[in-house]
Amino acid sequence: MKCVQRLFAKSAIATVLAVGLSQPATASACSIEPYIGSICYMVTSYCPEGYLPANGQTVTINQYQALYALIGNIWGGSPQQGNFVLPDMRGRVPVGAGQGTGLANVTRGQVFGAENVALTTSNVAPHIHPATVASSGSVSGTASIAIPVVNSAATANVPDNTTSLATTSPSFDLSAVGGVDSPAKIYSNATPTTTLKPFSAPFNVSNLTGITISPNIGGVPFSVRNPSVGLTACIATMGMYPVNPN
């Protein structure tokens, strides 16, 4: 019975090892027999045989015909000149092409994004910045005030918000027995032509609270890069050709 158990255990271990060895490598690992055009990462400073660094370099079509058949000139190069450009993965991360729910559309081969961004006033919601002042703070001083007047004849004897002081003399009603003074006209709605001698008036503003200042956007760029580890990106130039099932 024990012998059967040992044989069963060995068989189970062998099965697990076989299954484990037959599983495909993870997407980021460089395989011995990869699909041409697949991208992987190495901790070394170089790419293994059958791979090239995915650093945006220009290569010839004749030397890498299978790879060219897959990517063409999507990243540059010219078939007339017999070359094409590899993807440049330095400092970049891959994302799935297409348009996810609620996301912007990404085309195959599109390069986008920035390490640093700077906010502008259009990126910031309208707001105010409170200023802190002492509750006992005050401002005092002296203002110079000049009153506008008209140096021509007055036209009215009642002031309002359209008239200014003007030149005048008393008028008398001589039609009745004994003269009777009538109200003097000392106001005019004409455009003021001069001012009286300025005089000083003291003023004081106390308890300066609730002061606000205008928003100020400095515009200094800041980093939006995620914590990352630098590895060598490689693209397979040899291996199995990925047949399109469609």
QUIDANOR-V91438 format. One line per field, one symbol per residue. phi: phi as a letter, one per 40 degrees, with the letter a starting at -180 (. if undefined). psi: psi as a letter, one per 20 degrees, with the letter a starting at -180 (. if undefined). burial: + if it has 24 or more other ideal C-beta (glycine too) atoms within 12 Angstrom, else -. A space follows every 10 residues. Layout:
phi->???
psi->???
burial->???
This chain:
phi->.ccccccccc cccccccccc cccccccccc ccbcccgcbb bbcccbbccg bbccbgccbc cdcbcccccc bfbcbhgacc cgaabccbcc gbbcbcchbc cgbccbccgc bagacbbbcb cccbcdabbc bcbccccabb ibbcbbccbb cbccbabbca cbbbcacaac bbcccbcgcb cbdccbbacc cdbabcccbc bcaabbfcbg cbbccbccgc cbcbccdabc bccbbcbbhc cccccc
psi->ghhggghggh hgghgggggg hiqqqrhiqp qhmrppiqpr qqirjrqrpj qqpmkjqprq ghhmgghhhh ibkhjarphh ikrrpqqojp jqqqqpqaor pjrqppqpip prrqhqqpqr hiipqprqoq ppqphjqrpr apqppppqrp kapqiqjpqa jirrqrprqq qqojhrppqp pqpqojqqjr pqiaqrpqqq pqrpprmnrk pqqqqoohjp qqpjpqprpp ropqppiqbp popoi.
burial->---------- ---------- ---------+ +--+++++++ ++----++-+ +++++-+-+- +--+--++-+ +---+-+--- ---++++-+- ---------- ---------- ---------- ---------- ---------- --------++ ---+------ --++++---- ---------- ----+-++-- ---------- ---------- ---------- ---------- +++++++++- ------
